[in-house]
Amino acid sequence: MRLWETCEIRLKKAYWTDGLIEVISVANKGDWVRIHSVILTSEQRSTAVPEDTKSVPLEQWTKGYLHADTPLGGEATITTRTGRVVSGTLVDETPHYCHSFGDFVPELQQAGDEAFAFLFGGSKK
């Protein structure tokens, strides 16, 4: 699963179409968004890289300000904070970090307590 597929997507606008409400995801010009693009396909990858790396495309996710109104999944052009102009597929509006450090591991807490006691003296917490 790709990173941008695991994050919540929050682009929603409703339109009335033939008696039904159709929800279409759209980002507006000037919005802070994330785009996705493929830099090299697996066929274009160097023969010098390991086989498992070569078997997948080289991808990039970039954040920036949108140049024009674009539906989710549409081709978009953005300007990054550093002034680069980049094009790709719109995948998120107002992107945020959606990762964690995983589930709580009691053994790591115990190891941290032991390291603290060793380095700074005293008993374990």
Steps between C-alpha positions, in 0.01 A plus 500: 500500500630845410542774758241726342245215492524457879433866582156649531400700193292808580405652165122512473254715308140402432322560169134446413480274193174354361328491838803347675771661707837416353802549725805605303838560654646830382787719615502871420767720348746607770423206734790320671494150343704184444559354154647167391714431195707217361858610432620172343296193407641162601624453141691829516681418827876447491638148475737594785223502763391183685235290325230567763559876462505477120167317495305805624472852359683796654218716636480847651246677717528878505312769692430849371244762400255399227497701173137426401187330634556125465293191591656231717686262269537766231823634354617801699781752493635646822764744620701371796620712792841519329346630176522181290211441261403130501220301333337175605179335618313679780478266801426721804393849606648651816735202543598397848725241653307178555765266635567371847779317676285187526348326799632536852784254571552442875846350442619828348374695798684264734819532291469880515461492877806276534707724270395808698604335828833391351583840352376725777526277806229406742239234472282416203174687475 
